[in-house]
Amino acid sequence: MTQPLKQTISVSQGTALYVGAVLGSGILILPGMTAGIAGSNALVSWMIMILLSIPLACTFAFLSIDFPSSGGILTFTDKAFGHYAGAICGWFFFIAGSVGQIIVSLTGGTYIAFAFNLPYFHSYIIASILLSIAVIGNYVGLQTSGKIQLVLAGLTLLILLGTSVLAFPAIDHESITPHITKHSIMPIGQSAMLIFWSFFGWEAISSLAPEFKSPRKQNIMRSTWWAIIIIGVLYIGIALAVIGTNSYSTGEQTVDSAMNNASIAHVVEKVAGVNGAWTTAILAFIICLGTNNAFVASMSRLGYSLSHKRLAPSWLDNLNQKYSTPSRAVLLVGSIAGIGLLFSCIFHIGLDQLVFIPNSLAIATYIFGTAAGVRLITNAFGKLLAVIACLLCLAAYPFIGSFITIPIIVALSCIGYITWRAKREENK
């Protein structure tokens, strides 16, 4: 008989774990990037995404209460729509997480290159070092523990809160006044889609649900609401700091792009001097290294799990005998990110374009997840929130633009592979 998990998570602990799951390295690049696209109107994009996160987070909280599982969206989708839908979400997650490591490593490289006035090309060298450390570490079995991940989330929180407080006296009120016209709708929508990258993780509560103290439902909902408030305040604060101090550029040159991608360091440099920017850059580097390590670990295990369930190529269903790690899956994740870095460098594909690739898959995954909520949640209010979240995700999706084809290609590839493998095994 399986021993039930101990119920040890309080509201405060649940909130910290939840904030830690959502708060990632994406927030280090997105304030300047979105401001570069939409100017002061990017504040509207941030507000839209904060409001969207309310029904989204609550949908997964209600699903977690009814169906607590470490499988998260994959489990919910499988229960609601069957085997193929769950498999498609698994592929979405794997590819989004693997491609996302290009962005994470390049973020760390960009911050170091900007703060120390290095040529922008050096950011790719630093990114390659970051990625290599994460891949080698995971190949030999050196993983980042949950406690270290919380420390990294704490460092991110420190950067955001510290920058917001330092920048507050220097904010120009004219700079944070939105100027909305019919021509600004598309930039606002595009910025909102970029911001989605920093909100990915609301489904994380599902794996923690069985361990919440009683009353479990009440504590899960309280943790969810506190996490929404904390994340919302931090994100709008850092957006105000970047936009209010004009620490971004709407230019398209490499120097402008580098400043937008390291805008938080630029804010700190303005209000606290060069030493402050150096400190921020080094902390950003550490955060990105930890995030790389954690995601390479989780994505490689997802790839191994999909293969073990016959939902991905059998080549990945292999554990290294010496290190007891899914080494082939680790190498695949590293290869996807490494090749992506090389292509980005050769063809000058900026972070503002790269982000749309995992974002297109992330939003598609959340459409599946919220649709599962509509079907599975029995609570009337929870079902209403799931409907709202699903409709908002669907309404936002066209702003992905041409990247909308990526989830379609991935879904067709997944179904094609599973069908082909099933027929091949039948004929044996």
VENRAFEN-V707504 format. One record per residue. N is the residue number from 1. RES is the residue in three letters. BURIAL is + if it has 9 or more other C-alpha atoms within 8 Angstrom, else -. Layout:
# VENRAFEN-V707504
n->(N	N)
res->(RES	RES)
burial->(BURIAL	BURIAL)
This chain:
# VENRAFEN-V707504
n->(1	2	3	4	5	6	7	8	9	10	11	12	13	14	15	16	17	18	19	20	21	22	23	24	25	26	27	28	29	30	31	32	33	34	35	36	37	38	39	40	41	42	43	44	45	46	47	48	49	50	51	52	53	54	55	56	57	58	59	60	61	62	63	64	65	66	67	68	69	70	71	72	73	74	75	76	77	78	79	80	81	82	83	84	85	86	87	88	89	90	91	92	93	94	95	96	97	98	99	100	101	102	103	104	105	106	107	108	109	110	111	112	113	114	115	116	117	118	119	120	121	122	123	124	125	126	127	128	129	130	131	132	133	134	135	136	137	138	139	140	141	142	143	144	145	146	147	148	149	150	151	152	153	154	155	156	157	158	159	160	161	162	163	164	165	166	167	168	169	170	171	172	173	174	175	176	177	178	179	180	181	182	183	184	185	186	187	188	189	190	191	192	193	194	195	196	197	198	199	200	201	202	203	204	205	206	207	208	209	210	211	212	213	214	215	216	217	218	219	220	221	222	223	224	225	226	227	228	229	230	231	232	233	234	235	236	237	238	239	240	241	242	243	244	245	246	247	248	249	250	251	252	253	254	255	256	257	258	259	260	261	262	263	264	265	266	267	268	269	270	271	272	273	274	275	276	277	278	279	280	281	282	283	284	285	286	287	288	289	290	291	292	293	294	295	296	297	298	299	300	301	302	303	304	305	306	307	308	309	310	311	312	313	314	315	316	317	318	319	320	321	322	323	324	325	326	327	328	329	330	331	332	333	334	335	336	337	338	339	340	341	342	343	344	345	346	347	348	349	350	351	352	353	354	355	356	357	358	359	360	361	362	363	364	365	366	367	368	369	370	371	372	373	374	375	376	377	378	379	380	381	382	383	384	385	386	387	388	389	390	391	392	393	394	395	396	397	398	399	400	401	402	403	404	405	406	407	408	409	410	411	412	413	414	415	416	417	418	419	420	421	422	423	424	425	426	427	428)
res->(MET	THR	GLN	PRO	LEU	LYS	GLN	THR	ILE	SER	VAL	SER	GLN	GLY	THR	ALA	LEU	TYR	VAL	GLY	ALA	VAL	LEU	GLY	SER	GLY	ILE	LEU	ILE	LEU	PRO	GLY	MET	THR	ALA	GLY	ILE	ALA	GLY	SER	ASN	ALA	LEU	VAL	SER	TRP	MET	ILE	MET	ILE	LEU	LEU	SER	ILE	PRO	LEU	ALA	CYS	THR	PHE	ALA	PHE	LEU	SER	ILE	ASP	PHE	PRO	SER	SER	GLY	GLY	ILE	LEU	THR	PHE	THR	ASP	LYS	ALA	PHE	GLY	HIS	TYR	ALA	GLY	ALA	ILE	CYS	GLY	TRP	PHE	PHE	PHE	ILE	ALA	GLY	SER	VAL	GLY	GLN	ILE	ILE	VAL	SER	LEU	THR	GLY	GLY	THR	TYR	ILE	ALA	PHE	ALA	PHE	ASN	LEU	PRO	TYR	PHE	HIS	SER	TYR	ILE	ILE	ALA	SER	ILE	LEU	LEU	SER	ILE	ALA	VAL	ILE	GLY	ASN	TYR	VAL	GLY	LEU	GLN	THR	SER	GLY	LYS	ILE	GLN	LEU	VAL	LEU	ALA	GLY	LEU	THR	LEU	LEU	ILE	LEU	LEU	GLY	THR	SER	VAL	LEU	ALA	PHE	PRO	ALA	ILE	ASP	HIS	GLU	SER	ILE	THR	PRO	HIS	ILE	THR	LYS	HIS	SER	ILE	MET	PRO	ILE	GLY	GLN	SER	ALA	MET	LEU	ILE	PHE	TRP	SER	PHE	PHE	GLY	TRP	GLU	ALA	ILE	SER	SER	LEU	ALA	PRO	GLU	PHE	LYS	SER	PRO	ARG	LYS	GLN	ASN	ILE	MET	ARG	SER	THR	TRP	TRP	ALA	ILE	ILE	ILE	ILE	GLY	VAL	LEU	TYR	ILE	GLY	ILE	ALA	LEU	ALA	VAL	ILE	GLY	THR	ASN	SER	TYR	SER	THR	GLY	GLU	GLN	THR	VAL	ASP	SER	ALA	MET	ASN	ASN	ALA	SER	ILE	ALA	HIS	VAL	VAL	GLU	LYS	VAL	ALA	GLY	VAL	ASN	GLY	ALA	TRP	THR	THR	ALA	ILE	LEU	ALA	PHE	ILE	ILE	CYS	LEU	GLY	THR	ASN	ASN	ALA	PHE	VAL	ALA	SER	MET	SER	ARG	LEU	GLY	TYR	SER	LEU	SER	HIS	LYS	ARG	LEU	ALA	PRO	SER	TRP	LEU	ASP	ASN	LEU	ASN	GLN	LYS	TYR	SER	THR	PRO	SER	ARG	ALA	VAL	LEU	LEU	VAL	GLY	SER	ILE	ALA	GLY	ILE	GLY	LEU	LEU	PHE	SER	CYS	ILE	PHE	HIS	ILE	GLY	LEU	ASP	GLN	LEU	VAL	PHE	ILE	PRO	ASN	SER	LEU	ALA	ILE	ALA	THR	TYR	ILE	PHE	GLY	THR	ALA	ALA	GLY	VAL	ARG	LEU	ILE	THR	ASN	ALA	PHE	GLY	LYS	LEU	LEU	ALA	VAL	ILE	ALA	CYS	LEU	LEU	CYS	LEU	ALA	ALA	TYR	PRO	PHE	ILE	GLY	SER	PHE	ILE	THR	ILE	PRO	ILE	ILE	VAL	ALA	LEU	SER	CYS	ILE	GLY	TYR	ILE	THR	TRP	ARG	ALA	LYS	ARG	GLU	GLU	ASN	LYS)
burial->(-	-	-	-	-	-	+	-	+	+	+	-	-	+	+	+	+	+	+	+	+	+	+	+	+	+	+	+	+	+	+	+	+	+	+	+	+	+	+	+	+	+	+	+	+	+	+	+	+	+	-	+	+	+	+	+	+	+	+	+	+	+	+	+	+	-	-	+	+	-	+	+	+	+	+	+	+	+	-	+	+	+	-	+	+	+	+	+	+	+	+	+	+	+	+	+	+	+	+	+	+	+	+	+	+	+	+	+	+	+	+	+	+	+	+	-	-	+	-	+	-	+	+	+	+	+	+	+	-	+	+	+	+	+	+	-	+	+	+	-	+	-	+	+	-	-	-	-	+	+	-	+	+	+	+	+	+	-	+	+	+	-	+	+	-	+	+	-	-	-	+	-	-	-	+	+	-	-	-	-	-	-	-	+	+	-	+	+	+	+	+	+	+	+	+	+	+	+	+	-	-	+	+	+	+	+	+	+	+	+	+	+	+	-	-	+	-	-	+	+	+	+	+	+	+	+	+	+	-	+	+	+	-	+	+	+	+	+	+	+	+	+	+	+	+	-	+	+	+	+	-	-	-	-	-	+	+	+	+	+	+	+	+	+	+	+	+	+	+	-	+	+	+	-	-	+	+	+	-	+	+	+	+	+	+	+	+	+	+	+	+	+	+	+	+	+	+	-	+	+	+	+	+	+	+	+	+	+	-	+	+	+	-	-	-	+	+	+	+	+	-	-	-	-	+	+	+	+	+	+	+	+	+	+	-	+	+	+	-	+	+	-	+	+	+	-	-	-	+	-	+	-	-	+	+	+	+	+	+	+	+	+	+	+	+	+	+	+	+	+	+	+	+	+	-	-	+	-	-	-	-	+	+	+	+	+	+	+	+	+	-	+	+	+	-	+	+	-	+	+	-	-	+	+	-	+	+	-	-	+	+	-	-	+	+	-	+	+	-	-	-	-	-	-	-	-	-	-)
